Amino acid sequence: QVQLVESGGGLVQPGGSLRLSCAASGFTFSRYAMSWYRQAPGKERELVARITNTGGSTNYADSMKGRFTISRDNAKNTVYLQMDSLKPEDTAVYYCTRGWGVNDYWGQGTQVTVSA
């Protein structure tokens, strides 16, 4: 069965960095685009970034451009989200999901808290 397992979340100070990982299993990873979404308390889930199956194309939400970088390693069945210059408003649960636009499987999420 399809499984997506996120890791790497935690508490970080404003201006700091974190790298999230999402380990995928149960499907041919290299055939699928992957995306990261996030959901802050009291807010709707929003797109963070997405990447095509080969990694040749990426797309970011405007507020993340220049600060976040999505990448993938198809040999390791893993997608990453490098987050730099973190702000308190980046505090949210971050989810890994399969797909680009239409997302059919989701991980359980990892909490990112940006606070002094």
C-alpha positions as CSV (number, residue, x, y, z in Angstrom):
1,Q,0.0,0.0,0.0
2,V,1.0,3.6,-0.6
3,Q,2.8,5.1,2.4
4,L,4.2,8.6,2.8
5,V,6.2,9.3,6.0
6,E,7.4,12.8,6.8
7,S,10.2,13.6,9.1
8,G,12.4,16.5,10.1
9,G,10.0,18.9,11.7
10,G,10.6,20.6,15.0
11,L,11.1,23.9,16.8
12,V,13.4,26.5,15.2
13,Q,14.1,30.1,15.8
14,P,13.1,32.8,13.3
15,G,15.6,33.0,10.6
16,G,16.6,29.4,11.1
17,S,16.4,26.4,8.7
18,L,14.9,23.0,8.6
19,R,14.9,20.2,6.0
20,L,11.9,18.0,5.8
21,S,12.0,14.6,4.3
22,C,9.2,12.4,2.9
23,A,9.9,8.7,2.4
24,A,7.6,7.1,-0.1
25,S,6.8,3.4,-0.5
26,G,4.2,1.2,-2.2
27,F,4.3,2.7,-5.6
28,T,6.8,3.6,-8.4
29,F,8.0,6.9,-7.0
30,S,9.8,8.0,-10.1
31,R,6.5,8.1,-12.1
32,Y,4.8,10.7,-9.9
33,A,5.0,14.3,-9.2
34,M,5.1,15.1,-5.5
35,S,4.0,18.1,-3.4
36,W,4.3,19.7,0.0
37,Y,1.3,21.4,1.6
38,R,0.9,23.0,5.0
39,Q,-1.9,23.8,7.4
40,A,-1.6,26.4,10.2
41,P,-4.0,26.4,13.1
42,G,-7.3,27.9,12.1
43,K,-6.3,28.1,8.4
44,E,-7.0,26.1,5.3
45,R,-4.4,23.8,3.9
46,E,-2.2,25.5,1.3
47,L,0.3,24.5,-1.3
48,V,3.9,25.0,-0.4
49,A,5.8,23.5,-3.3
50,R,5.6,20.8,-5.9
51,I,8.0,18.9,-8.2
52,T,7.6,16.8,-11.3
53,N,8.5,13.2,-11.4
54,T,11.9,13.8,-12.8
55,G,12.6,16.8,-10.7
56,G,13.0,18.9,-13.9
57,S,10.3,21.4,-12.9
58,T,9.2,22.9,-9.6
59,N,6.5,25.3,-8.5
60,Y,6.3,27.3,-5.3
61,A,3.7,29.4,-3.5
62,D,4.6,33.1,-3.7
63,S,5.3,33.4,0.0
64,M,7.9,30.6,-0.1
65,K,9.7,31.6,-3.3
66,G,13.4,32.2,-2.6
67,R,13.2,30.7,0.9
68,F,12.1,27.1,0.3
69,T,13.5,24.5,-2.1
70,I,11.9,21.3,-3.0
71,S,14.0,18.4,-4.4
72,R,13.8,14.7,-4.8
73,D,16.0,11.6,-4.9
74,N,14.3,9.0,-7.0
75,A,16.9,6.4,-6.0
76,K,15.9,6.8,-2.4
77,N,12.2,7.3,-3.0
78,T,12.4,10.5,-1.0
79,V,11.2,14.1,-1.5
80,Y,12.7,16.9,0.5
81,L,11.8,20.4,1.5
82,Q,14.6,22.7,2.5
83,M,13.2,25.7,4.4
84,D,15.5,28.7,5.1
85,S,14.9,32.1,6.6
86,L,11.9,30.7,8.5
87,K,9.3,33.1,9.9
88,P,6.8,32.6,12.7
89,E,4.1,32.5,10.1
90,D,5.6,29.4,8.7
91,T,4.5,27.5,11.8
92,A,2.2,24.7,10.6
93,V,1.8,21.0,10.0
94,Y,3.6,20.1,6.8
95,Y,2.2,17.3,4.6
96,C,3.8,15.3,1.8
97,T,1.4,14.3,-0.9
98,R,1.5,12.4,-4.2
99,G,0.6,14.4,-7.3
100,W,0.5,17.8,-8.8
101,G,-2.8,19.6,-8.5
102,V,-4.7,16.3,-7.9
103,N,-3.3,14.7,-4.8
104,D,-4.4,11.2,-3.9
105,Y,-2.3,10.1,-1.0
106,W,-1.1,12.1,2.0
107,G,1.3,11.6,4.8
108,Q,0.5,12.1,8.5
109,G,2.3,15.4,8.6
110,T,5.1,16.8,10.6
111,Q,4.9,19.9,12.9
112,V,7.1,22.9,12.2
113,T,7.1,25.6,14.9
114,V,9.0,28.8,14.3
115,S,9.4,30.7,17.6
116,A,11.9,32.5,19.7
